Amino acid sequence: MATASDPEPTGGPCEAEPQKRLLSQLREIGFDEILYGSDWTSPRSLSERQMFLRLALMGITDSEWEIILSNQAPFLLQTPP
């Protein structure tokens, strides 16, 4: 999780309200329905570490993280015919 020694992600106080809404919506949907992934490759995009830090600072709990990080796409769980 985020610590005091971690660099703070870009963004400021003006992002607080959208982050609260997003977290509320994620909780409404249910973290068991969230599949974390990224196909961002642009150098202008956040790094994976920055994205995790930003999500951690939103207020996602450790138990919610465990659910997100253990989720797998249903098609990956199927055995081939």
C-alpha positions as CSV (number, residue, x, y, z in Angstrom):
1,M,0.0,0.0,0.0
2,A,1.0,3.6,-0.2
3,T,3.6,4.9,2.2
4,A,5.0,8.3,3.1
5,S,8.1,7.5,1.1
6,D,6.2,6.7,-2.1
7,P,6.1,9.6,-4.7
8,E,2.7,11.2,-4.8
9,P,0.9,10.7,-8.1
10,T,0.1,13.6,-10.3
11,G,-3.2,15.3,-9.6
12,G,-4.5,17.6,-7.0
13,P,-7.4,18.4,-4.7
14,C,-9.7,19.1,-7.7
15,E,-9.6,15.3,-8.4
16,A,-11.0,14.4,-4.9
17,E,-14.7,14.5,-5.8
18,P,-14.4,12.3,-9.0
19,Q,-12.3,9.8,-7.0
20,K,-14.9,9.6,-4.3
21,R,-17.6,9.0,-6.9
22,L,-15.5,6.4,-8.6
23,L,-14.9,4.6,-5.4
24,S,-18.6,4.7,-4.5
25,Q,-19.5,3.3,-7.9
26,L,-16.9,0.5,-7.6
27,R,-18.3,-0.5,-4.2
28,E,-21.9,-0.4,-5.7
29,I,-20.8,-2.7,-8.5
30,G,-18.9,-5.0,-6.2
31,F,-15.1,-5.6,-6.3
32,D,-15.7,-9.2,-7.3
33,E,-16.9,-7.8,-10.6
34,I,-13.7,-5.7,-11.2
35,L,-10.9,-7.1,-13.4
36,Y,-7.8,-5.0,-13.0
37,G,-5.8,-4.7,-16.2
38,S,-4.2,-2.1,-18.4
39,D,-3.1,-1.9,-22.0
40,W,-1.7,1.6,-21.6
41,T,1.6,1.9,-23.4
42,S,1.9,5.6,-23.9
43,P,4.8,7.3,-22.1
44,R,2.3,10.0,-21.1
45,S,0.2,7.4,-19.2
46,L,0.7,6.6,-15.5
47,S,3.1,3.8,-14.8
48,E,1.6,0.6,-13.1
49,R,3.1,1.7,-9.8
50,Q,1.6,5.2,-10.1
51,M,-1.8,3.7,-11.0
52,F,-1.8,1.4,-8.0
53,L,-0.7,4.3,-5.7
54,R,-3.4,6.5,-7.1
55,L,-6.0,3.7,-6.5
56,A,-4.6,3.1,-3.0
57,L,-4.9,6.8,-2.1
58,M,-8.6,6.7,-3.2
59,G,-9.4,4.7,-0.1
60,I,-9.6,1.1,-1.4
61,T,-9.2,-1.1,1.6
62,D,-6.8,-4.0,1.9
63,S,-9.6,-6.6,1.6
64,E,-11.0,-4.8,-1.5
65,W,-7.5,-5.0,-3.0
66,E,-7.3,-8.7,-2.3
67,I,-10.6,-9.2,-4.2
68,I,-9.5,-7.1,-7.2
69,L,-6.1,-8.7,-7.5
70,S,-7.4,-12.3,-7.2
71,N,-10.1,-11.8,-9.9
72,Q,-9.5,-13.6,-13.2
73,A,-11.3,-13.2,-16.5
74,P,-13.8,-16.1,-16.8
75,F,-12.4,-17.2,-20.2
76,L,-9.0,-17.8,-18.5
77,L,-10.6,-20.1,-16.0
78,Q,-12.2,-22.4,-18.7
79,T,-10.3,-25.5,-19.7
80,P,-9.9,-25.9,-23.5
81,P,-12.0,-28.6,-25.2
